[in-house]
Amino acid sequence: MQGPSISLDGVSLQYGDNLILQDIQTQFEAGQCHVIMGPNGGGKTSLLRSVLGLTPFTGDISVHWPDSEHAAKIGYVPQKAMFEASLPLTVMDFVLLNQTRVPLFWRRKTMQTQQALAQLERVGMASRSDRRMGQLSGGEQQRVLFAQALLDEPSLLVLDEPTTGMDEQGVRYLESLIHEVVGEGKTVLAVHHDVTAVRRLDAQVHVVNRQIVASGHHTEVLSPERIESLFKHYTAKVEAA
């Protein structure tokens, strides 16, 4: 299954007088892991939401899906699972939420349950499928979000700070899963802040601070000299503001 390529041409985003993104020009090639990095408030998540069509923007974003059978199948992992912790919502219930056409207390389809269990197994959470979501740690909840995102076998996986709240073991586990997804030919687009983790992902890096500051393979963009240069660029931007 081949993932899509995504082209951004002159993408800008503004809320009132606050310019969030300005004339973004970049390309996310198919079948690779792409990581958006940059300072807080630089527009990383806004760029991700623009690609997903969740926020209005000017300019053009075009997505080319080489595999029509899996076109527009997107898996999304937000920074945090949003749910009411007091509800008797199990891990299995949560994973199946976007599959459910009837109330959760109705009988589930066996095939759906088996597919959900397979994805929970993939993220190391199958043994907790009957546990309530509210009883899980933040890192465990992130694993469940991964399972939910993978349930429809998406060809594009979009991640917003995917390892938030995870311990080192959980981080490494999900990094191996991202490698696996990319190895299947799918496209991964993520916001991340950890330079060391991004290097382990062997990612293409797009540094954003309202505009594209740098773009390329992590070995080029995240070299010690380049990181120092980018840091000075951020400082200059802040001082100019």
Residue pairs with C-beta under 8 A, 6 or more apart in sequence:
1 67
1 70
1 153
1 155
1 184
1 185
1 186
2 30
2 31
2 66
2 67
2 155
2 185
2 186
3 30
3 31
3 155
3 156
3 185
3 186
3 187
3 188
4 30
4 63
4 64
4 65
4 66
4 71
4 155
4 156
4 187
5 27
5 28
5 29
5 30
5 63
5 64
5 187
6 27
6 28
6 51
6 61
6 62
6 63
6 64
6 187
6 189
7 27
7 28
7 60
7 61
7 62
7 63
7 64
8 24
8 25
8 26
8 27
8 28
8 51
8 59
8 60
8 61
9 25
9 59
9 60
9 61
9 62
10 23
10 24
10 25
10 58
10 59
10 60
11 21
11 23
11 24
11 25
11 47
11 50
11 57
11 58
11 59
11 60
11 61
12 19
12 21
12 22
12 23
12 24
12 57
12 58
12 59
13 19
13 20
13 21
13 43
13 46
13 47
13 50
13 55
13 56
13 57
13 58
14 20
19 210
20 43
20 46
20 210
21 43
21 46
21 47
21 50
21 57
21 208
21 210
21 211
22 210
22 211
23 59
23 211
24 47
24 59
24 208
24 211
24 212
25 212
26 206
26 212
26 215
28 34
28 187
28 189
28 204
28 206
29 187
29 204
30 64
30 66
30 185
30 187
31 182
31 185
31 186
31 187
32 182
32 187
32 188
32 203
32 204
33 178
33 182
33 188
33 190
33 201
33 202
33 203
33 204
34 187
34 188
34 189
34 190
34 203
34 204
34 205
34 206
35 190
35 191
35 192
35 198
35 201
35 203
35 204
35 205
35 206
35 218
36 44
36 47
36 48
36 189
36 190
36 191
36 192
36 206
36 207
36 208
37 44
37 191
37 192
37 193
37 195
37 198
37 205
37 206
37 207
37 208
38 44
38 207
38 208
38 209
38 213
38 234
39 209
39 234
39 237
42 208
42 209
42 210
42 234
43 208
43 209
43 210
44 191
44 208
45 160
45 191
46 55
47 208
48 158
48 160
48 189
48 191
49 55
50 57
50 61
51 61
51 158
51 189
52 74
52 76
52 158
63 156
65 71
65 72
65 155
67 155
70 153
70 154
70 155
71 155
73 152
73 153
73 154
73 155
73 156
74 154
74 156
74 157
74 158
75 148
75 149
75 150
75 151
75 152
75 154
75 156
75 157
75 158
76 149
76 158
76 159
76 160
77 142
77 145
77 146
77 149
77 157
77 158
77 159
77 160
77 162
78 145
78 160
79 160
79 161
79 164
80 138
80 141
80 164
80 165
81 94
81 133
81 141
81 142
81 144
81 145
83 89
83 94
83 133
83 134
85 133
85 134
86 134
87 133
87 134
88 132
89 104
89 132
89 133
89 134
90 129
90 130
90 131
90 132
90 133
91 120
91 125
91 128
91 129
91 130
91 131
91 132
91 133
91 136
91 144
92 113
92 116
92 117
92 120
92 129
92 130
93 104
93 133
94 133
94 144
94 148
95 116
95 119
95 120
95 144
95 147
95 148
95 151
96 104
96 108
96 112
96 113
96 116
96 151
97 104
97 148
98 148
98 151
98 152
99 112
99 116
99 151
115 151
116 129
116 147
116 151
117 126
117 129
119 146
119 147
119 148
119 150
119 151
120 126
120 128
120 129
120 144
120 147
122 147
122 150
122 177
123 143
123 144
123 146
123 147
123 150
123 173
123 174
123 177
124 143
124 173
125 140
125 143
125 144
125 147
128 136
128 140
133 141
133 144
136 144
137 165
138 164
138 165
138 166
139 165
139 166
139 167
139 170
140 170
141 165
142 162
142 163
142 164
142 165
142 166
142 170
142 174
143 170
143 173
143 174
146 162
146 174
146 177
149 157
150 157
150 181
154 186
155 185
155 186
155 187
156 186
156 187
156 188
156 189
157 178
157 181
157 186
157 187
157 188
157 189
158 188
158 189
158 190
159 178
159 188
159 189
159 190
159 191
159 192
160 190
160 191
161 191
161 192
161 193
162 174
162 190
162 192
163 170
163 171
163 174
163 192
163 194
163 197
166 174
171 197
175 197
175 200
175 201
178 188
178 190
178 201
179 201
179 202
181 188
182 188
190 201
190 203
192 198
192 201
192 203
195 222
195 227
198 205
198 218
198 222
199 218
199 222
201 218
202 218
203 218
204 215
204 216
204 217
204 218
205 214
205 215
205 216
205 217
205 218
205 221
205 222
206 212
206 214
206 215
207 213
207 214
207 215
207 221
207 230
209 233
209 234
209 237
210 237
213 230
213 233
214 221
214 226
214 230
215 221
220 226
